Amino acid sequence: MPFQFFKPNEPVAITRRRLPHWEQEEVTYFVTLRAADSLPAPVLKNWLDARNTWLSQHGIDPALPDWRVRLGLCATSLRKEFRSQFTERFQELLDAGHGECVLRRAEAARIVADALLHADGAKYHMGDFVVMPNHVHLLVQLIEDTRLGEQCASWKRFTATRINRLVGRRGHFWQGESHDRIVRNAEGFLRHRAYIAENPSKAHLRDGEFLLYKGPDP
């Protein structure tokens, strides 16, 4: 099986810059890369303020690197409430089409797709992915010593240089940090896979405004 999931009996490293990242060797991640202008600063601030207020009201300090662990210990109803109010809302904000939406261009989307598939089978196993106008969702299984943060940085450096050249500009193309989570089980994998497949229609995109790739089955 090319895709492996969260291993509850093995160590997990939690790193943090602005976001908490769970890392475990040779597991599958659901990753979101977003363009630097995908969410205007006021929109993102309002979302973060509302999220942090909700967490604090439920006894979870959002400044702690393990706040997601604490959220995972909450009752199912609270976790569903959080997912509905914040996780799903975040994706809706991305799908609203803020920014220049450079990745709507087929040439730019192909640069991203080619980069994601470049080391497939060598450093990682690439699952499904979708290149949306201002963000990318993907499923990826790391191999051996490949680190997610380093791999995401590599993808972003490579694609930013070529996309900037394509559109005739300079500067940051991607948001500095990616959003990532370890896929917990096969059910979660299929749920993320369905989300990737349905994202273009949910965002009311037409053919040619996105690039969808289907990876191997789990």
C-alpha positions in Angstrom: 0.0 0.0 0.0 1.6 3.3 -1.0 -0.3 5.4 1.6 0.2 5.0 5.3 -1.7 6.9 8.0 -1.3 8.3 11.5 0.6 5.9 13.8 -0.8 6.4 17.3 1.9 4.4 19.0 4.8 6.2 17.4 6.3 9.6 18.2 4.9 12.8 16.8 6.9 16.0 16.6 5.0 19.3 16.9 6.7 22.3 15.3 5.5 25.8 15.1 6.1 29.1 13.4 2.7 30.8 13.1 0.9 27.4 12.7 1.3 24.1 14.5 2.6 21.3 12.4 2.4 17.6 13.3 5.2 15.5 11.8 5.6 11.8 11.8 7.8 9.7 9.5 6.4 8.1 6.4 2.8 9.1 6.7 0.3 10.7 4.4 -0.6 14.4 4.7 -3.4 16.6 3.4 -1.7 19.8 2.4 -3.0 23.2 1.3 -0.6 25.6 -0.4 -2.1 29.1 -1.0 -1.0 32.1 -3.0 0.2 35.1 -1.0 -2.8 37.1 -2.0 -5.4 34.4 -1.6 -6.8 35.9 1.6 -6.7 39.7 2.2 -5.1 40.5 5.6 -8.4 41.8 7.1 -10.3 38.7 6.1 -7.7 36.4 7.5 -7.4 38.4 10.7 -11.2 38.3 11.3 -11.1 34.5 10.8 -8.2 34.0 13.2 -9.7 36.3 15.8 -13.0 34.4 15.7 -11.2 31.0 15.8 -9.0 32.0 18.8 -12.0 33.4 20.7 -13.9 30.1 20.2 -10.9 28.1 21.3 -10.4 30.3 24.4 -14.1 30.0 25.3 -13.8 26.2 25.3 -10.7 26.2 27.5 -8.1 25.8 24.8 -5.2 28.3 24.6 -4.6 29.0 20.9 -1.1 30.1 21.6 0.0 26.6 22.7 1.6 24.5 19.9 -0.6 21.5 20.9 -3.9 23.2 20.7 -5.0 20.8 18.0 -4.3 17.9 20.4 -6.5 19.5 23.0 -9.2 20.1 20.4 -9.1 16.5 19.5 -9.9 15.5 23.0 -13.1 17.5 23.0 -16.6 16.0 22.5 -17.5 15.0 19.0 -20.2 17.7 18.9 -17.6 20.4 19.6 -15.1 19.1 17.0 -17.9 19.2 14.4 -18.8 22.7 15.5 -15.2 23.8 15.0 -14.9 22.1 11.7 -18.1 23.7 10.4 -17.4 27.2 11.8 -13.7 27.4 11.0 -12.1 24.6 8.9 -14.9 24.7 6.3 -15.2 28.5 6.5 -11.5 28.8 5.7 -11.9 26.7 2.6 -14.9 28.8 1.6 -12.8 32.0 1.9 -10.2 30.5 -0.4 -12.8 29.4 -2.9 -14.2 33.0 -3.0 -11.4 33.8 -5.5 -9.5 36.6 -3.8 -6.3 37.9 -5.3 -5.1 37.7 -8.9 -5.9 34.0 -9.2 -2.8 33.4 -11.4 -3.2 29.7 -11.2 -6.4 29.9 -13.2 -4.0 30.1 -16.2 -3.4 26.7 -17.6 0.3 27.3 -18.1 0.7 28.3 -14.4 -1.3 25.3 -13.2 0.8 23.0 -15.3 4.0 24.4 -13.7 2.6 23.4 -10.3 1.4 20.0 -11.4 4.8 19.2 -13.0 6.6 20.2 -9.8 4.4 18.1 -7.6 4.9 15.0 -9.8 8.7 15.6 -10.4 9.9 13.5 -7.5 6.9 11.2 -7.3 8.1 7.7 -6.3 11.6 9.0 -5.2 10.9 11.4 -2.3 7.2 10.8 -1.9 4.1 9.1 -3.3 1.8 11.8 -4.7 -1.9 11.2 -4.3 -4.7 13.3 -5.7 -4.3 17.0 -6.1 -6.2 20.0 -7.5 -4.7 23.3 -8.6 -7.3 26.0 -7.9 -7.0 29.6 -9.1 -5.4 30.8 -5.8 -4.5 27.6 -3.9 -3.6 23.9 -4.2 -4.9 20.9 -2.2 -2.9 17.7 -2.3 -2.5 14.3 -0.6 1.1 13.1 -0.3 2.9 10.2 1.4 6.4 10.9 2.4 9.2 8.4 1.8 12.1 7.7 4.3 13.9 10.9 5.4 11.8 13.4 3.4 10.5 16.2 5.6 7.2 17.9 4.8 8.3 21.4 5.5 11.4 21.1 3.4 9.5 19.5 0.5 6.8 22.2 0.5 9.5 24.9 0.5 11.1 23.2 -2.5 7.9 23.0 -4.4 7.2 26.7 -3.7 10.6 28.0 -4.6 10.6 26.1 -7.9 7.1 27.0 -8.9 7.3 30.7 -7.8 10.4 31.3 -9.9 8.7 29.9 -13.0 5.3 31.4 -12.4 6.8 34.9 -11.8 8.7 34.5 -15.0 5.5 33.5 -16.8 3.5 36.5 -15.6 6.5 39.0 -15.8 6.9 39.9 -12.2 9.0 39.3 -9.0 8.4 38.8 -5.4 6.7 36.3 -3.2 4.1 34.1 -4.9 3.1 31.7 -2.1 2.0 32.3 1.5 5.0 31.5 3.7 3.4 28.5 5.6 1.3 25.7 4.3 -1.7 24.2 6.1 -1.1 20.5 6.7 -2.6 17.7 8.7 -1.7 14.0 9.0 -4.4 11.7 7.5 -5.6 9.6 10.4 -7.0 6.5 8.5 -8.3 5.2 5.2 -11.7 6.8 5.9 -10.1 10.2 6.3 -8.1 9.6 3.1 -11.2 9.0 1.1 -12.9 12.0 2.7 -10.0 14.3 1.7 -9.9 12.7 -1.8 -13.6 13.5 -2.3 -13.0 17.0 -1.1 -10.3 17.5 -3.7 -12.4 16.1 -6.5 -15.4 18.2 -5.5 -13.6 21.5 -4.8 -13.8 22.9 -8.4 -17.6 22.5 -8.6 -18.0 23.9 -5.1 -16.1 27.0 -6.2 -18.2 27.2 -9.4 -15.2 26.8 -11.7 -15.5 25.9 -15.3 -13.4 23.5 -17.3 -10.0 25.0 -17.9 -10.0 27.0 -14.7 -8.5 24.3 -12.6 -6.3 21.2 -12.9 -7.3 18.0 -11.2 -5.0 15.0 -10.9 -6.0 11.5 -9.7 -3.4 9.5 -7.9 -3.3 5.8 -7.1 -6.0 4.2 -4.9 -5.0 3.6 -1.2 
